[in-house]
Amino acid sequence: MNASAARLEALTRELRLQWQYTRDQWADAKSAEFEQRFLQELFATVDKTVAVIDEIEKVVAKIRKECE
């Protein structure tokens, strides 16, 4: 699971960088609307998802340890 979380973080980081480049070229009301409507929620959801994956990994590790 940690590998999946790391990959998700890396892909999201790349998307953020690409969006920043795009925003430098496309700076109008529509770009701001697009960012607010789609990307802000996406980035927030990814951050929450990565945190949940970390918590799940901790629980799974604890279960494995208790089952040994």
Backbone as numpy.savetxt, mean C-alpha at the origin, in Angstrom:
# Nx Ny Nz CAx CAy CAz Cx Cy Cz
3.74 -14.54 3.90 2.92 -13.34 3.90 3.77 -12.09 3.90
4.89 -12.12 4.59 5.75 -10.94 4.61 6.25 -10.58 3.22
6.50 -11.59 2.41 6.94 -11.32 1.03 5.84 -10.61 0.26
4.62 -11.02 0.47 3.50 -10.36 -0.21 3.35 -8.91 0.25
3.48 -8.69 1.54 3.38 -7.33 2.06 4.51 -6.46 1.52
5.70 -7.02 1.46 6.85 -6.27 0.95 6.65 -5.93 -0.52
6.13 -6.88 -1.28 5.88 -6.63 -2.70 4.80 -5.56 -2.88
3.75 -5.64 -2.10 2.69 -4.65 -2.16 3.23 -3.26 -1.84
4.05 -3.18 -0.81 4.66 -1.90 -0.45 5.55 -1.37 -1.57
6.35 -2.23 -2.16 7.26 -1.82 -3.23 6.47 -1.34 -4.45
5.44 -2.07 -4.82 4.64 -1.66 -5.97 3.91 -0.34 -5.71
3.45 -0.17 -4.50 2.76 1.07 -4.14 3.74 2.24 -4.13
4.94 2.00 -3.64 5.97 3.04 -3.65 6.28 3.46 -5.09
6.37 2.49 -6.00 6.61 2.79 -7.41 5.44 3.57 -8.00
4.22 3.19 -7.66 3.05 3.92 -8.13 3.07 5.36 -7.64
3.44 5.56 -6.38 3.54 6.92 -5.84 4.56 7.75 -6.62
5.69 7.14 -6.90 6.73 7.85 -7.66 6.25 8.19 -9.06
5.60 7.25 -9.72 5.08 7.49 -11.06 3.97 8.54 -11.05
3.15 8.50 -10.02 2.10 9.50 -9.91 2.71 10.89 -9.72
3.74 10.98 -8.91 4.39 12.28 -8.70 4.93 12.82 -10.02
5.55 11.96 -10.81 6.05 12.37 -12.12 4.89 12.82 -13.00
3.81 12.06 -13.00 2.64 12.40 -13.81 2.06 13.74 -13.36
1.98 13.92 -12.05 1.42 15.16 -11.52 2.25 16.37 -11.90
3.56 16.19 -12.00 4.42 17.29 -12.43 4.07 17.72 -13.86
3.59 16.78 -14.66 3.24 17.07 -16.05 1.75 17.41 -16.22
0.93 16.91 -15.33 -0.52 17.05 -15.43 -1.04 17.71 -14.15
-0.91 19.01 -14.09 -1.26 19.73 -12.87 -2.47 20.63 -13.12
-3.63 20.03 -13.08 -4.86 20.80 -13.22 -5.91 20.25 -12.26
-7.11 20.77 -12.37 -8.18 20.35 -11.47 -8.51 18.87 -11.63
-8.44 18.36 -12.85 -8.75 16.95 -13.08 -7.72 16.02 -12.44
-6.46 16.42 -12.46 -5.44 15.57 -11.81 -5.66 15.55 -10.30
-6.01 16.71 -9.75 -6.29 16.76 -8.31 -7.52 15.93 -7.96
-8.53 15.99 -8.82 -9.73 15.18 -8.61 -9.41 13.69 -8.70
-8.61 13.31 -9.68 -8.21 11.91 -9.84 -7.46 11.42 -8.60
-6.52 12.23 -8.14 -5.75 11.85 -6.94 -6.67 11.70 -5.74
-7.54 12.67 -5.54 -8.44 12.60 -4.38 -9.42 11.44 -4.51
-9.95 11.24 -5.69 -10.99 10.23 -5.88 -10.47 8.80 -5.85
-9.28 8.59 -6.37 -8.78 7.22 -6.52 -7.51 6.93 -5.72
-6.51 7.75 -5.86 -5.20 7.40 -5.31 -5.11 7.56 -3.80
-5.68 8.61 -3.25 -5.60 8.77 -1.80 -6.22 7.58 -1.07
-7.36 7.15 -1.53 -8.02 5.99 -0.91 -7.20 4.72 -1.12
-6.67 4.56 -2.33 -5.84 3.39 -2.62 -4.63 3.34 -1.71
-3.91 4.45 -1.59 -2.71 4.48 -0.75 -3.05 4.22 0.72
-4.14 4.80 1.19 -4.55 4.57 2.58 -4.92 3.11 2.80
-5.62 2.52 1.84 -6.02 1.12 1.96 -4.82 0.20 1.94
-3.85 0.49 1.09 -2.64 -0.33 1.04 -1.90 -0.24 2.38
-1.77 0.95 2.93 -1.10 1.10 4.24 -1.80 0.26 5.31
-3.12 0.31 5.34 -3.87 -0.48 6.32 -3.70 -1.98 6.06
-3.71 -2.36 4.79 -3.57 -3.77 4.44 -2.22 -4.32 4.87
-1.17 -3.57 4.65 0.16 -4.00 5.05 0.23 -4.16 6.57
-0.39 -3.25 7.29 -0.42 -3.36 8.75 -1.17 -4.61 9.19
-2.28 -4.91 8.54 -3.06 -6.11 8.87 -2.27 -7.37 8.54
-1.59 -7.38 7.40 -0.77 -8.54 7.04 0.30 -8.77 8.09
0.92 -7.71 8.58 1.92 -7.84 9.64 1.31 -8.45 10.90
0.13 -7.99 11.27 -0.54 -8.54 12.45 -0.89 -10.01 12.25
-1.38 -10.35 11.08 -1.71 -11.76 10.79 -0.45 -12.61 10.88
0.64 -12.12 10.35 1.91 -12.85 10.40 2.33 -13.11 11.85
2.14 -12.13 12.72 2.47 -12.31 14.14 1.59 -13.39 14.77
0.31 -13.37 14.47 -0.62 -14.36 15.02 -0.27 -15.76 14.52
0.02 -15.87 13.24 0.39 -17.17 12.67 1.68 -17.68 13.31
2.64 -16.81 13.50 3.90 -17.20 14.14 3.65 -17.68 15.57
2.78 -16.99 16.29 2.46 -17.39 17.66 1.77 -18.75 17.67
0.85 -18.97 16.76 0.14 -20.25 16.67 1.13 -21.37 16.37
2.03 -21.14 15.42 3.03 -22.16 15.09 3.89 -22.49 16.30
4.30 -21.46 17.01 5.16 -21.68 18.18 4.41 -22.48 19.25
3.15 -22.17 19.46 2.37 -22.87 20.48 2.05 -24.32 20.07
2.04 -24.58 18.78 1.74 -25.93 18.30 2.98 -26.84 18.28
4.13 -26.28 18.47 5.36 -27.10 18.43 5.56 -27.86 19.71
